[in-house]
Amino acid sequence: MARELPLRAVAAQIIQAVEQGESLSQCLPHTAADLDPDLRPQLQALCYGTCRWFHRLDSELNGRLRKPLRRQDRVIHHLMLVALFQLRFSDNATYAILNETVEACKALGKTPLAGLVNGVLRAAEREGAPEPATDEARYSHPGWMIAKLRHNWPDHWAAILDANNIQAPMTLRANTLHGTRDEYLERLREAGIPGKATRFAPHGIQLDRPVPVDLLPGFAEGDASVQDEAAQLCTQWLQPEPGQRILDACAAPGGKTCAILEAAANQAEVIAIDESAQRLPRIQENLDRLHLSATLKEADAGDTDSWWDGALFDSILLDVPCSATGVIRRHPDIKLLRRETDITPLAGIQSGLLANLWATLKPGGRLVYATCSVFPQENSRIIRRFLDQQTDASLLPADAPWGLDTGYGRQLLPDPQSHDGFFYACLVKGRPEECQ
Ligand SMILES: C[S@@+](CC[C@H](N)C(=O)[O-])C[C@H]1O[C@@H](n2cnc3c(N)ncnc32)[C@H](O)[C@@H]1O
């Protein structure tokens, strides 16, 4: 992407890349690296906002176009979405949005379309936002996702969709090996960064407003990490202890690996596996910053022959790859990237990992199965099927002050005031009567 392009033109190219299957976290950083650092937050806000409201804006734009643009002009469709996002959801001056979008159209080499862009945006400004005609436009989600959520969560689907459209808070995990949560809250207060203790995670702090991590006191020294409250709950059922041998089976970028090690005073033997060579170094970076240690392995965790030495684990965290439908508010590009047809294959991968890793767990040991999905197909139904088939597995009673009891684990739904959508189930190796 050319660095001289106006910001909106760059944003349009990024939205185009997302529509073609690239994630924002893949394409934003290398594009932003070419930009003046002062412009990077603006680019990020344009791209995240346009993805968040894509389905609503796209519905409006399609209604305003007499016919779709040619395939080779699709980037101008995205450029108009970016402009509509700003018209509908920002305080930017309308004349600036219009003029600069027309300039961006020309800079993209599409001067013949400048008149169309100008006309569409002027009409949009004059007429205001149309009343959403479909649920897809109203909730700004793909239709299949709305239908699936409505089916799965008849009492909660609209709240889930609304929560997905609200930017998530920034939440920290105080490193209690360096000090208490209250002490860290006080350091934040002194640094002019207000926040409050999270309700359920004992070391969590939710900030009133997001800040760059380098402003957090002692961040480079490992005094705190950025981690959502729901993700922090992984240690509550895993209960890591010094001296234990613990497997973190799908570990990158290592947020939960580090939470486990902190909970075990860095005195557990943690094996952290990830199949992604790109993501594995992120675990080491996090461990180094926090002065923690684990053994990292690049492997398919389910292919135990390739990495397991035969020594059983006291406990296992299995944070499986999933649809990430519980974290759409943090990753709004998921609305464009995920397909309905992804879910069944994902459920197959999740069941396979669970079945294969079960053999590596000690009798009496616990396996915590986790996803950041809100679909029962990836959550409670995986656990139910596993328990039906596995005679030496029992479900730990899912008592907790957070989430909903599904009968086969607890589901947290995304909460605009606090945590992400997440699912946890805790399985114990042994027959039910042996696990009391
Ligand atoms: C939900 S993310 C894990 C997040 C991580 N536990 C954390 O808290 O930071 C899922 C991870 O599983 C990895 N993965 C997917 N399939 C895998 C497999 N078969 N074996 C090992 N890792 C896998 C992906 O590369 C991805 O990093």
The ligand as an SDF file (V2000), in Angstrom:
LIG
                    3D

 27 29  0  0  0  0  0  0  0  0999 V2000
   -7.7530  -18.8800   21.5770 C   0  0  0  0  0  0  0  0  0  0  0  0
   -6.1190  -18.8150   21.0120 S   0  0  0  0  0  0  0  0  0  0  0  0
   -5.2180  -19.0600   22.5130 C   0  0  0  0  0  0  0  0  0  0  0  0
   -5.1120  -17.8460   23.3940 C   0  0  0  0  0  0  0  0  0  0  0  0
   -4.1660  -18.0780   24.5500 C   0  0  0  0  0  0  0  0  0  0  0  0
   -4.5450  -19.2440   25.3380 N   0  0  0  0  0  0  0  0  0  0  0  0
   -4.0750  -16.8810   25.4650 C   0  0  0  0  0  0  0  0  0  0  0  0
   -4.7780  -16.8250   26.4830 O   0  0  0  0  0  0  0  0  0  0  0  0
   -3.2680  -15.9800   25.1850 O   0  0  0  0  0  0  0  0  0  0  0  0
   -5.9570  -20.3680   20.2450 C   0  0  0  0  0  0  0  0  0  0  0  0
   -4.5400  -20.7260   19.8570 C   0  0  0  0  0  0  0  0  0  0  0  0
   -4.5520  -22.0970   19.4560 O   0  0  0  0  0  0  0  0  0  0  0  0
   -3.5650  -22.2810   18.4860 C   0  0  0  0  0  0  0  0  0  0  0  0
   -3.8640  -23.5840   17.8670 N   0  0  0  0  0  0  0  0  0  0  0  0
   -4.8280  -23.8830   16.9910 C   0  0  0  0  0  0  0  0  0  0  0  0
   -4.8370  -25.1950   16.7140 N   0  0  0  0  0  0  0  0  0  0  0  0
   -3.8500  -25.7480   17.4700 C   0  0  0  0  0  0  0  0  0  0  0  0
   -3.3550  -27.0640   17.6320 C   0  0  0  0  0  0  0  0  0  0  0  0
   -3.8960  -28.0870   16.9710 N   0  0  0  0  0  0  0  0  0  0  0  0
   -2.3330  -27.2570   18.4730 N   0  0  0  0  0  0  0  0  0  0  0  0
   -1.7770  -26.2240   19.1450 C   0  0  0  0  0  0  0  0  0  0  0  0
   -2.2010  -24.9520   19.0240 N   0  0  0  0  0  0  0  0  0  0  0  0
   -3.2300  -24.7180   18.2030 C   0  0  0  0  0  0  0  0  0  0  0  0
   -3.6650  -21.0600   17.6200 C   0  0  0  0  0  0  0  0  0  0  0  0
   -2.4560  -20.8320   16.9180 O   0  0  0  0  0  0  0  0  0  0  0  0
   -3.9580  -19.9740   18.6620 C   0  0  0  0  0  0  0  0  0  0  0  0
   -2.7660  -19.3470   19.0490 O   0  0  0  0  0  0  0  0  0  0  0  0
  1  2  1  0
  2  3  1  0
  2 10  1  0
  3  4  1  0
  4  5  1  0
  5  6  1  0
  5  7  1  0
  7  8  2  0
  7  9  1  0
 10 11  1  0
 11 12  1  0
 11 26  1  0
 12 13  1  0
 13 14  1  0
 13 24  1  0
 14 15  1  0
 14 23  1  0
 15 16  2  0
 16 17  1  0
 17 18  1  0
 17 23  2  0
 18 19  1  0
 18 20  2  0
 20 21  1  0
 21 22  2  0
 22 23  1  0
 24 25  1  0
 24 26  1  0
 26 27  1  0
M  CHG  2   2   1   9  -1
M  END
$$$$
